[in-house]
Amino acid sequence: MRNIFVVFKREYLTRVKNKTFIIMTFLAPLLMVGFYAATIYIATETGEDNRTKTVYLTDYNPSLMLSNNPPANYVFLPAPSSEDSAIADVKSGAVFGWLKVEDLDTRAIDSATYYTSETPSLVEMEGLKEWIKGKANKHQFAKMGLRESQIDSAQASCDILTKEVSNSGDVQESSSTLKSGIGFALAFMIYIFIFVYGSMVMRSAMEEKTNRIVEVIVSSVKPFHLMMGKIFGVAAVGLTQFLAWIVLAVGLVMGISAMFLNSGDGMSTQEAVQKGIEARTGMATVGAMGGEGVQVAASGSQGARDLAAEFTEPLSNLPYVEIIAVFLLFFVGGYLLYSSIFAAIGSAVNQESDVQQFMMPVTLPLVFGFVIAQTVALKAPHGAMAKLFSMIPLTSPIVMVVRAPFGVPLSELALSFGLLVLMFVVMVWLSSRIYRIGILSYGKKPTWKDLWKWLR
Amino acid sequence: MTLFPPDCIPSIPNFVSMSSVIEAIDVCKTFGEQRVSKNISLKVAEGSIYGLLGPNGAGKTTLIRMLSTITQPDSGSILFCGESLKETHAHQMGYMPEERGLYKKMTVAEQLLFFAELRGLSTRDAQAAVKHWLKRLEMMDWARKKVEEISKGMAQKVQFVSCVLHSPKLLILDEPFSGFDPVNADLIKDLILELKAGGTSVIFSTHRMDNVESLCDHLAIIHQGEKVLDGSVSDIRRNHFTGLFEVGFHSEVDWSVNGVVPHSVAHHSDGKVIYRFQTNEGFSAADLLSAAVAKGGLVHYSEHIPSIHEIFVETVSKGGAAIAL
């Protein structure tokens, strides 16, 4: 056991004292935030096609009035009488496209054709469809004798407040959106952690083998102890990094809160945040839209207040103890399971290029679990598929964590975790058998057949 | 400057009883269908240096790995100081494999500390041992340098130190001189002799016969997984004496009048002419001496005892049956 600690110490200290580790611990959150901000900015601000498109329009039903108020950036021109001429103009680029709506019955527009020289994007097509549908609806309403203002005032809004009734009979406000978000975020953390730090374990095993240092080490320590010291050491590195990020995030939030509180009017943090949102939304919209801006700003700040209010109480009603407990247990269990597999792979190969054949089948269940978490588990966290994949040890670290905020019966949690622990024990035993032979095997590229031989 | 830190002096071995530090009894090892070690038995006396010779692929490294607890024999037993070999005995051994490396990103001092702790030293004792050896081999200036920043020769010294700084009872070296430049090779030789003088027993495998003759008390030749020769160096050499004698003169002499034909003639750079004669029942060593003296100008007369190199080549070429001495 002492040797596990000695190996653990080496694995931990060599990494946390490394300059790259220290820099990335501080830089990585900034890089990630920057990356996502840039992606969102590019998608929202620059992702749209703002070209003015001159399009021929052929409308068999003038009552649709498609030529009035075309969609933004579209200019409609009457199409030539000859179909060939119209297509030739599209081909030559004289016009961007030709929209031909042949439906006479405005109840179902399904004979519309859009001729273009370049395939339009999904967004453009959906935009055109919605615009034509809007025109058709307007025409239908007009036929029924309804005015637009009547239609607008007849639109009903709907908001459902969710309240959970607990086993003890308590009724508390909850939010599916919030629970889904938290569950997904935690699952994502586990997914990333397993990949990043599991790979680190694999590379550590590979380094010792390619550097030819492993033979000296295993003359002093059992291969199993070496493997476990490595797994625990790298886990500690990952947890240190996570802790540093949490401390940084909390520090940032507290710093920003302190900036608002420095106004000295004794506002609570929540009030200060809401005021900040109002100030930001109010100023932006008033500046841009003149008279309308006041109303929009008012509704914008009202929306922000509503948003904050929508989550405040559900946030305080979340089962934090259960969520954190499930997260920690499955975080640790999932990491230990996968890192033992990664360690075995690292011990078997002689070079980086040999890794690929083993990585794909090993990481596939993890990726699959993540896909299941995004689709099945979020849509139906208590459904049969979500339950099934939250029991299978290779996918449960991801799927169960997504389910946890929605409340999972203790029996299911216990069974799932029990299976995970069992699989971990079996996998560690199998991996150590591969590890103790793999680390001293050099020469030809290992195959799955070789791994099977080493297991026996 | 002493070899060992003040609080790490090993016990003086009992040369009278010549007890063994490690003993292999009929050990066998098979990999797949290939039997790599076949009923090998050997005994390493305490405080001695034991050489393991053999051609490539003979099974030396497999045997060494079994002795150093890295692998287990399929059958047979290994005793360490009279006890059945256990993994805990590894703390009393030092092992340097033929293919050896170091952690490139660790400093020399950190690396040595790590190995010392792995071998069972407490952090405090490990720090003292590391400091002692760094001073001993004049490596203090490199203590804080990463391994990737030091030269190969320096790294070789670090490799050797990593397996001796816990003052092992038994040091196992697989091709210790492989990859060492001549200066470091001599340094390692001296260190091995110092360790022996301090009571450490040494087993090493090598292809360098000059090292065997100058260092080893005992040796064994392994060939195709079997031990084919075993004994003290002097006994092995004496028992391979084939009756070849050398006589030397300042110039050539005519032996035809004596009715004998030299086995070979060698002209040395210093002008000496050395004749070798195979003595037999009709022509004894005494007859040769008389004849040589009668020629006049005799400058050299000795029996030619074959070198370990010659014995090795002869033994391995014959693929001979095991001979124990």
Chai-1 contact restraints between the chains, C-beta under 6 A:
chainA,res_idxA,chainB,res_idxB,connection_type,confidence,min_distance_angstrom,max_distance_angstrom,comment,restraint_id
A,V6,B,E117,contact,1.0,0.0,6.0,A-B,restraint_1
A,V6,B,L118,contact,1.0,0.0,6.0,A-B,restraint_2
A,R10,B,F114,contact,1.0,0.0,6.0,A-B,restraint_3
A,N211,B,G101,contact,1.0,0.0,6.0,A-B,restraint_4
A,R212,B,E99,contact,1.0,0.0,6.0,A-B,restraint_5
A,R212,B,R100,contact,1.0,0.0,6.0,A-B,restraint_6
A,R212,B,G101,contact,1.0,0.0,6.0,A-B,restraint_7
A,I213,B,G101,contact,1.0,0.0,6.0,A-B,restraint_8
A,I213,B,L102,contact,1.0,0.0,6.0,A-B,restraint_9
A,E215,B,P97,contact,1.0,0.0,6.0,A-B,restraint_10
A,V218,B,I70,contact,1.0,0.0,6.0,A-B,restraint_11
A,S219,B,S68,contact,1.0,0.0,6.0,A-B,restraint_12
A,S219,B,I70,contact,1.0,0.0,6.0,A-B,restraint_13
A,S219,B,Y95,contact,1.0,0.0,6.0,A-B,restraint_14
A,S220,B,A90,contact,1.0,0.0,6.0,A-B,restraint_15
A,S220,B,L118,contact,1.0,0.0,6.0,A-B,restraint_16
A,S220,B,R119,contact,1.0,0.0,6.0,A-B,restraint_17
A,V221,B,L118,contact,1.0,0.0,6.0,A-B,restraint_18
